[in-house]
Structures are given as structure tokens and as C-alpha cells.
Amino acid sequence: MSKTILIVEDEDKLRRVLELQLKTAGFNVLQASAAEEALKLADQADLVLTDLRLPGMDGVALLSALQRQNSRTPVILMTAFGTVEAAVEAMKSGAADFILKPFSLEHLMTVIEKALEVRALRDENEKLREELGQRYQFDNIIGRSAAMQEIFATVARVAPTRATVLLCGESGVGKDLIARAIHHHSPRRSRPFVKINCTALPENLMESELFGYEKGAFTGANTSKPGKFEQADTGTVFLDEIGDVPPAIQVKLLRVLQEREFERLGSNKTRHIDVRVLAATNVDLRAALEEGRFREDLYYRLNVMPINIPPLRERKEDIPFLAEHFVSKLSREIGSRAHAISEAAIQKLMTYHWPGNVRELENVIERSLVLAGGDTLEPADIRLDSAPRATRTAVEYGVPEGMTLDEYEQAIIREALKRANGNKSQAARLLGLTRNALRYRLSQMGLEA
């Protein structure tokens, strides 16, 4: 499709010469003798070619007016030698290029083609960015349950702010996806998103990875290297599995959150950064806090906006939609002949306990698609993990003879406390309870003290 160029020139003779040249080169041409007239035509053009000096509003003012209209149309300025400085200033303000009068038509065509090529690359980059971003749109994070809809509403409210968010939930529930959705819907969406897996970093390398190091800071440090926080400057840092950060690093993270500053390893120079921090954990940080494994001040800095993501077994109404989504997505990626899932197969998925949550469901669907014999996944095609359910350490089914249910529950709680050497947080984990729930039961038993 032919591109359209708007010529803004008050000299009729030059305007006609330019029109003839551009039409000969295959362009559509619009003309204006003044900037005010050009503003009415600019939305129809792929490029504006304007004289710097015009009656009334000049070329620089025309450029500013187009920018106020959020126009992405590139502007090339034609200028005499004596106004080169003004043209350079205009380029700093967003002009695509400038060309000195008198110029050859061949040179003019080169400048125009370059500007159109740059615009095409920018448009393609924007399209790719939008396509990538679609993955993190709420309508592509599958969740029809009330719990997930509440999470989406919270994300929509918190994303535009710079508040620190703590994502809590079991492994595989989708904390990474929610973190990226927060970043994507924030004013920092076009800036870096840097994920740091705190579990994957050895303790002796964590400081240098997070905060960088200077040349000679340690054996093998032959050059200086910025850390993850510097790489994320003006963007978002996602600290995954924050509960695994050792105490020495927790102090430095607290300083970044409070003061937005740090020093590289081997340097005394304080560096300032502008980052938004998101964190995630699959452990109870309150329990780690009470056991002395996590700093209280860091916990409260991270826990500004907590979002608890429920496990899949607590929102099974999402399973049919998730299963259909994964079948549609994965069947294309792996070239499976199966491209649908039957109601009976979904019912089989609904009865499973999903210890690995959404990540496990996706793996099961992919495995089933690989091995499927027909064009629809049936119950026989669903290959679930054969591992038994996690056993409860202290719970046995059935009340022993001669005991009431209350007496049996109290005996189980006492046994858990005994195994945990009186540590309530550890006993609560053995029982599959929250610490507050255990405290309530202990108070009912008269054992809270």
C-alpha cells in the first residue's frame, strides 16, 4: 500500500516540484501552505515534510502541536543553512530528521525512506510488545472463581501505584504470572521487569548477583558488573521465594526498600535506584519471623499489599476453563491431533487433589496431548501422577474406641506439640493448620499459656 506524505511549504513552485517527485516515486501526496492547514490533514499522512519557516505557526510549532495530539507521524524539517541550530533543537524535541536547502531530490528521497523505515520498525516493535503483553492481560489469566476475580480486582487497584506487593501461595499457583500482570498494568510497563529466584542463588553469590560488584572485589572479578537491582532501575524487581533469603542479605534488601540505595560489593560508592519491588513466597513468613529466620522490619516493608493466591484444590470451578485453555494452547505448540477435551475427562481432573496446582495441571494436559490417540481427550487419555496424596503427620481417620471426637482432637494436638518440642508454628504445620487456628484450639483446651 502506497504511503501518504504531507508537504507543508508556502512557496508554490517548490511545493509543486516536491509533489511531482514524490508522486513519481509512488507516494500519495497531500499539500498545505500553512501549519494551521496541515494540522487538519496530518492524521491522513504517514510522514510530514515541512519547511521550518512558515507564515504564522512555524515548523517547530507544528511539530509540538502534532505531539500534543499524540501523533506518531514522523516529521522532516526543510531548513536553510542559517537555521540549522533550530533544526537540531527540533530533532531533540522529536523531529525525525532535517534537510538543508538547497537539496537534491535524490537526497530528499533517501531521508524520507529512512524516516519511513524507522517508523515501520517502531510500529512493528509496538505490535510485538502488545502481543507479548496479551499473555498477562487479566482475560488471559484464567480464573472464573470468586477468589480469582477478587485477586484480579486487587491487581487492578494496586498496579498503578508503586506499593510493594507480597504474593503468597503454594508452588505452582501462578505467583509469577500475577507479578507480571501487576508490572504490565503499571506505569512501568515499558521498563525492565527483572525476576530474581532467591532459591536458585547460592548464599555466597547472592550479594554480588543482587547488588553487583566492582573489579577486584574478589578473586575472578576481572571487570565491574551491575547487579539485578541496577538492571531493573526505573522498572520492577520480582523477588521470588523471598523466604529463602539469608539474614545478611535481608538487611541490604531492607535498605533498598527504605532508602532506595545500596553499594556494589567492593565499593564505597552509594548508588540510588528507582525500582518497584514485588515479592513472592510459598512459606509462612510470619512463622519464619517468629522463629527468628526472617526480619520483622523487612516483613512489614514487604507486606504493604499482601495478595493470597488460593491453591487449585480450593477453586476447582476454575479447572474446566484452565483445562480447555491449556488444550487449545498446547495442542498447537506440540502438534497434537487432539484439540478438545471431553466433559468426562474434565470430571476426572476435578476429582484429583492437585498438589502441584496450576503448573501440575498444565503438565498433565501436555502429557495427555502427547499420548492421545484421538482428536478429543477422554478420561483414559488423562495421565495423572501416581504419587499418593501427602499424608497428614498426626491425623488418622476414625476415632479410637472409648474417646470422643473432642478428646481425640486434643490428643492429636498434644502429640503434635510434643513432636515440635512446644513450637506452636511447627506444630501448626504438622497439623495442617494456621498458627491462629492452633492458638484458638489451644485456648479452647485451656493450654494457650
N, C-alpha and C positions, 0 to 999 in steps of 0.2 A: 504494500500500500504506500502511495506517494506521501511524503512528508510535506507539511504546510509551513511556509516561512512568512512571517510578517515583517515587511520593510517599513521602517519609520524614518522618513527623510523628507525635509522641507524643500529640497532642490528637486524640481520636477524632472530635469534632464537626467540626473544621477539615479533617481528612483526608477525611471523607465529603463535605463541601462541595466540596473540590477535585476529588474523584473525579467527582462529578456534573457539574461544569463541564467537565472535560476530556473525559468521555465524550460529553457533548452536542456538544462541538466536533469529535468524530470520532476522538479518540485512544483507544488501548488503555491501560489503567491497571493498574499493579502497586502494591501498598501494603506499607509496613513501618513499624513503630512505633519501631524502633531501628536504629542504624547497622550493628550486627553482623548483623542480619537482612537489611538492604539489600545488604550485600556479596555475599550468596548469590544475589541477584536481578539485580544490576547488569548482568551480561553479556547479559540479555534486553532491556535498555532502550535506547532511543535518546537519552534525556535523564533526568537525575536532578534532582528538585525536593526539596530537603531543608531542614529547619529547622536553624538554626545551633546552637541549644541542644537537646540530646537527652540522655536518660538514658544513662550510660555514655560511649561514644565520641561526641564532638560532630560537627557538620557539617564542620569543618575537618579533623578526624582522618579522617573518612570520605573526604574529597577526597584526602588524602595516601595513604590505603590504596588507593584506585582508581588513583592514579598509579603506585604501586608494582606494581600488577598490569598496567601498561601499557595501562590502559583509555583509550579515546579518547572515551568518553561525556561530553558536556558536563554540568556541574553548576551549578545555580542555587541560591543560598542565600536562604532567607527569614529575616529578622532584624528584631528590634525596634530602635528608634531608638538606644538606648543602646549597641548593639554594632556600629554602622556601621564603626568603625575596624577591628574584627576582620574584617568582611566585605570591606573594601577590601584588607586584607592577604591574605585568601584569594584574591581575584581576581588579585593579583600572583603568587600561587602556582599559578594555573591555573584558577580558577573562571570559568565563562562569564559570570556576571552575579550580581547580588543584588537583592532586592526588599524594601522596608521594610513591616513590619506596622504598622497595618492597610493593606491594599491593595485596590484594586478588581479584580474578576475580569477586567475589560477590560484593565487594565494588565498583569495577570499573563499574559494570552494574548499580548499584544504582546511581552513579554520572552521568552516561550517560543518564539514563532515566529521571533524574531530569532536566538536561540541555535541553533535547528534549521537556519536558513538558513546561518549561519556554518559549522556542521558540514558541511552539504551542499557548500558551496564548497570547504572543506578536503579533503573526500573526493574531489571532482572534480579538484582540483589534484594530489592524491597519485596519482590514477589516470593523469592526463596525464603526470606525472613518470615513473611506472613505464613507460608506453608509450614515452616518449621514450628512457628508459634501455634498453629492449629492443634498440635498434639497436646498442648497444655490448656486449651480452652475448656471451660467447665463442661460444655456439652460433649467433650471427648474424654473426660474423666468420668467413667461410668459409675453412677451412684444414684439410684432412684429411691433408696430408703430415706426415711425421715432423718436418720443420723447423718447421712452423707449430704443431704440437702442443707442441713444446718451448718455443716462444715463449709460448703460452698458459699453460703451467705456470710460466714465469718471471714473467709478468704477475701470476698469482695469488699468487705468493710476494712480489713487490715492492710490489704495490698497497697493502696495509695499512700499509706503512711510509711515512716521509717522505723516503726516499732519492731523490737526484737521479738521473734516468734519461736516458741518451743513446741515442736511436733512430737507427740507421744503416741506410741503404739507398737504392737508386736512387729517382728521382722516380716516383711512381705505385704504389709497393709497398704503401701503406696505413699510413704512419707516423702520420698524423693520427688514423686510426681506433684504432690501438693506444694512442696517447696518451690519447684519450678513454676507452678501456676501463680504463686504469690509474686515471684520475680517478674513473670511475663505480664502481669496486670499492674505492675508498679511503674512509677515514672522512670525507673532504672532499666526498663526492658531492653533498651538498645545498648546497655553497658554490660561488662563481663558478669557471668554467673560462674563462680568457682566452687566446686564441690570438694570437700576435704573429708575423706573417710578416716576418722580418727583411729579406728581399729586396725587399719592397714598400715599405719605409720609406726615403725619401731620407736620406742621411747627415746633412744639416744639420737634419733634423727628428726624427731618431731619439731623441736625448736627451730632448726635450720630450715625445715620444709615450710613451716608456717610463716616465719619471720625473715627468712633469708640469711645470708652470711656474706662477710667480706673476704677478700683474697687473703689467705694466710690465717684464717680463723682457726683452722685445724688441718691436720695432715691430709693432703689431697685437694684442699681448697685453692686451686690454681687461679681461679677467677672469682669475682664477686657475682652473687646470684640473688635476685629478688625472691622473696617468699610468696606464698599463696595470697596473703593479705594484700601485698603490693600489687599482685596481678589483678586483684579484684577491685582496685581503687576506683571509686565512683560507681561501683556495681554492688553485687550481693555475694556474700560468703555463706555457704551452707555447710555447717559442721555436723556431719552425720556420725551417729554413735558418740555423742558428746560425753556420755558417762564413762568412756574408756580413757579420757584424757588424764594423765598423771598429775598429781598435786602441783609440781613445779611449773608445769605449763598452764595450769588453771590460773595461777597468779598473773601470768602475762596476758592471758585472754581477758581477765577481768580489767586490766589496764586498757586494753584495746576497746572494750565496751564502754568504759567510763570516760577515758581521756582521748580516744581515737588516736593513740600514738604508741610507738614501740621502737626498739633498736634492733638492727640486724645483729646476728651472732658475730662477735669480734669487732663491734663498732660502738662508739660512744655517741654517735650522731642520732638524735631523736627524729624520727620520721612521722609525719602526720598523714592520716588517710581518711577518706570518706567512704565507709562501707556500711551496708546494712547486713546484720547478722541474723541468719536463720539457723536453728539447731534442731537436732532430732535425737531421740533416744528410744530404745526398746526395753530399758530397765527403769525401775522406780527410783528416780533421783532423790526423792525425799528419804527413802530408805538408805541410799548411799550417803546422804547428808548426815543422817542420824548415826551412821556407823563411822563417820569421820573420813569417808573416802571422797567426798565432794564438798567443796567450799560453800558455805551458806551464802556469802555475799555474791558469788558467781551464780548460784542457783536463782537468786531473786533477780539478778540482772538479766538472766536468760528467760525467766518465767514471766516476762511482761505480758505476753499474749499467748497462753497455752492453748493448743488445739489437740484434743484427744481423738485419735482415729480408731474406731472400733474394729476388732477382728472380724474376718469374713463370717465366722460361725454365728456372730451376733447380728448380722444383717443379711441373712440368707435370701431375702427378697431381691437382692442385687445379683444373685448368681445367674438367673436366666439371661439377664441383659449383658453381664460380663461374658458369659459363655458364647452368646451369639456374636458379640463384638470380637472376641478372640478367634472364633471360627472364620469370620469374614476377613479379618486382618491376616491371620497366619496361613490360611489356605492359599492366598495369593503369593505370600512370601516363599513358601516351601513347595509350591506347585502341587498341592494335594488335589486329588479328584473329588474329595469331599468338600462341599461348600455350604453345608447346612447341618443342623443338629436337631434330632427328634425330641418331642416332649418327654418320651420315656427316658432318653439319655439325660435330659436336664433333671428329671426327678432323681436319677441315680446320683447326680452331682449334689443335689440338695440334701441327700441323706449322709453325705460324708462330713467329717469333722474339720477338715482344712487346717491342720496345724501350721502349714506354710502360707496360709492366707491367699491373697490375690496372685502373688507370684507363683505359688504352687498350682493354682487353677490354670494359669496361663501355660505352665509346663505340661500339665496333664492334657490340656486341649491340643498342644503341639504334638505330643507323643501319640495321641489318639488319631490325629490327622495323618501322621506319617504311616501308621499301621492300618488305617481304614481301608476296607475293601470296596465300599460303595460310595455313592455321591452324598450320602447323609450319615452323620454319626449316630449310631444306635447304641443301646446300653452295652452290648458286647464289645463295642469299639473303645469304650471309656476305660483306660488303663490307669487305675488308681494305685497309689503307693501301697505296698503291702505291709508297711511298718505298722505295728499296733499303736493304739492311742496311748498318749502319755498317761502313765499311771499316777494316781494320787498317792503320795507317800504315806499319809496317815489315815486314809479313808478306806474302809472296807464296806461292801454292800451287805445289808442285812444287820438288824440289831441283835446282839447276843442275848441269849435266853436269860431272863431274870433281871434285865436292865430296861429302863425307859429310854426313849429317844433322847431326852434332855441329859440323862446320866451318861449315855453313850457319847454324845457330843462333847460333854465336859471331859470325859476320859481321853478322847481324841486330842482335845486342845492341850490337856496336861502333858500328854505324850509328845506332842509337837514342841511344847516349851522345853521339855526335858532334853529332846534331841538338839534343840537350838541353844542349849545352855542358858535359857532365860531370855534370849534375844528375841524381842517381840517381832521385829521386822522379819527376821529369818523364819520364825515360827509361822508368821502370816503367809510367807511364800510357800512353805511346806504344805500349808492347808489350802492354798489357792485363794486366800482372802486378802483384802487390803488391810493395812495396819489399823485403820479406823474401825473396820468391821470386827477385827480381832479385839480391839480395845472395848468395843461395845459388848461383845460376848463375855469378856473377862469381867466387865463391870456387873453384868447380869449374874455372874458366878461369885461376885464379891472378891475377885482376885486382881483388880486393876492396880492396886498399890504394889 
